[in-house]
Amino acid sequence: MNIAIIGAGISGVSLAFYLNEYRKSGKDINITVFEAADVAGGCIRSVSQDGYLVESGPNGVLTSKSHFTELFAAAGLGDMLERSSELTHRRYIQLHGKLNLAPAGPIAALTTPLLPFGSKLRVLKEPFIHANTATADESVYDFAKRRLGKGMADNLISTLIGGIYAGDAKKLSLKSAFPWMYKLEKDYGGLFKGMIGRMKALKAEREKSGEPRKRREPSRLISSATGMQGLVSALAEKCDGVSFRYNCPVSKLEKSGEQYILHTKDGEFHADKVISCCNAHDSASLFASLDDELSKAFAQVQFAPIFICGMGFDKSAVGHPLDGFGYLVAPAENSSTLGTLFSSALYHGRAPEGKALVTSITVGDRGTNRELIKEDDATLTRRAYEAAKSVLQLKAEPETCLTFRTEHAIPQYYLGHEAIVSTIEARATALGGLYIGGNTTSGISVADCVLRSKAVAEALVL
Ligand SMILES: Cc1cc2nc3c(=O)[nH]c(=O)nc-3n(C[C@H](O)[C@H](O)[C@H](O)COP(=O)(O)OP(=O)(O)OC[C@H]3O[C@@H](n4cnc5c(N)ncnc54)[C@H](O)[C@@H]3O)c2cc1C
């Protein structure tokens, strides 16, 4: 059976790895990966310049996502994984022009200066708010406001959404973007009750299995000495027996009988099964000649555009101690920056000795920011520097700048996303032999992509 994977980002590469394991254990399959770029990684790119290492996409994956570490352990790459520093759980939020420590839990939320007194009292009412019984899709913002109050929704939840989706909490669907939170209310009646309920359930499971109680360490990030891209490249190299075709975009996809025909500049390729691991924007073009409804469904998915600006300074030029993960900027600040990572404080080797690297994530799908992506690199870089200048007490211009712009960076699971996903899945099933991987249907994080690939591999061969 010929299997074609389109796209060699983390989704395509992890899928190739899982399928290759089945091949090695006796499944009669040939696996070919088609990738438009000349390397694996997709939106994961780690670039070195002047001794700095800057990420164009994710800076790491949380250690709590065990299937990600298990994947690398299974590939014999466990030793490559590097944990971020203990400072990871120390995060700041910029509000009213200054940085305040973000509350690390519900108790800390009651003492944070990020919430006015009345908003703190409102948070305490959460356990007494009735669960929503309406069936209409609810936005993340409306959910947060309904359960926790406006102060929490504006100052904390909307800020966090900028850090995760580079998006707008008022547009994102709770059910699609944060299904676990939606389920907490559905299953337990609320967030506080849900957390207690989940703790009790875990305790009961532990007692049943006789497992001793473990002290839960705060989650950290994982990357490697060569950054996130080093991990994806190493995983691709472990897929011995898989054919990776780089610089080989699939320009058109057709079906002839039970087989798919992939058109590339190197000729036609026939496959029994095809898995698309490219983003929704590219999938819309890929499927245009195959299925109009499928193509249109992908085209409905909106993206947050992102401009990344990695700025390297002499440590003496940075007044802030950079003693944490970084900071997120509250929407009320009306900034072009959504957040800034203290990259050199997170991992070793991100900046030369005596230097500091901060990486600003700018533009996004927030307010009128989306329009800023039309500006040139120099203008956006200046904006990133000016936005960081007073909060980080910068005394000099950066000595190195590395920038990346991505128009279709992070898919936004807007209200109604569930219907788009249903159409995509129904069309793929109707066509037969077609599977959808990647970050369009079931989560945008690297760990979500890996989980999706694992499930697709299972569905394909079992
Ligand atoms: C700036 C940024 C920051 C992020 N931060 C985090 C984070 O901190 N933590 C986290 O967990 N996640 C983060 N994410 C999200 C996460 O990185 C992505 O969801 C994930 O990497 C997507 O991987 P993918 O393989 O599905 O898609 P992609 O990485 O987009 O890869 C798709 C691949 O398909 C190829 N392709 C497209 N069309 C074709 C074609 N026709 N033929 C052949 N090849 C094609 C592309 O060239 C590309 O290589 C971030 C994303 C961005 C952009």
The ligand as an ORCA input file, in Angstrom:
! r2SCAN-3c Opt
* xyz 0 1
  C       4.827     31.837     15.789
  C       4.244     30.560     16.317
  C       4.407     30.249     17.654
  C       3.903     29.061     18.159
  N       4.128     28.752     19.471
  C       3.736     27.548     19.945
  C       4.113     27.127     21.249
  O       4.782     27.856     21.985
  N       3.718     25.900     21.666
  C       3.016     25.050     20.864
  O       2.725     23.921     21.276
  N       2.647     25.424     19.612
  C       2.997     26.632     19.133
  N       2.664     27.003     17.865
  C       1.788     26.126     17.066
  C       2.526     24.930     16.472
  O       3.876     25.271     16.259
  C       1.897     24.523     15.134
  O       0.513     24.300     15.294
  C       2.536     23.246     14.602
  O       3.936     23.347     14.554
  C       1.965     22.976     13.207
  O       2.657     21.890     12.652
  P       2.119     21.186     11.330
  O       3.115     20.167     10.960
  O       0.722     20.744     11.509
  O       2.033     22.355     10.230
  P       3.204     23.235      9.600
  O       4.297     23.430     10.564
  O       2.517     24.426      9.042
  O       3.777     22.349      8.410
  C       3.067     22.167      7.222
  C       4.073     21.847      6.134
  O       3.350     21.576      4.929
  C       4.102     22.079      3.842
  N       3.195     22.221      2.693
  C       2.151     23.068      2.564
  N       1.537     22.883      1.367
  C       2.214     21.890      0.746
  C       2.057     21.233     -0.512
  N       1.072     21.553     -1.364
  N       2.928     20.251     -0.849
  C       3.940     19.896     -0.003
  N       4.130     20.492      1.209
  C       3.264     21.461      1.588
  C       4.659     23.387      4.366
  O       5.780     23.789      3.621
  C       5.008     23.007      5.804
  O       6.337     22.575      5.913
  C       3.178     28.176     17.318
  C       3.011     28.486     15.964
  C       3.542     29.662     15.456
  C       3.389     29.972     13.993
*
